[in-house]
Amino acid sequence: METLILRGWDVHESYLGSDGGGRAWLTPGFPDLLVYRQDGERRLWFAELKQPGNKPTDTQLAYHARLRAAGFRVVVAWTLEELLTAEAEERTA
């Protein structure tokens, strides 16, 4: 995320843990990152971050489909390289 910030993006992390190690309640399936720019353009996209070998759950895929149907880009990235490739594409779009 630091690289995205250095490239001019603001990054909102969906899950940061909880106070005192208790439960954290999130909307099921919402992507891990909401990424946007404050450069006068409406630039907003979402990133789902996965560990190698893992895949998005059905709930995540359904949420991603709803976001895409609303016109937003949703990227699933297993590596930093994949995330930065998506960022470069979004920056030049």
Stockholm file with secondary structure:
# STOCKHOLM 1.0

chainA/1-93         METLILRGWDVHESYLGSDGGGRAWLTPGFPDLLVYRQDGERRLWFAELKQPGNKPTDTQLAYHARLRAAGFRVVVAWTLEELLTAEAEERTA
#=GR chainA/1-93 SS CHHHHHTTCEEEESCCCCGGGCCCCCCTTCCSEEEECCSSSCCEEEEEECCTTCCCCHHHHHHHHHHHHTTCEEEEESSHHHHHHHHHHHHHC
#=GC SS_cons        CHHHHHTTCEEEESCCCCGGGCCCCCCTTCCSEEEECCSSSCCEEEEEECCTTCCCCHHHHHHHHHHHHTTCEEEEESSHHHHHHHHHHHHHC
//
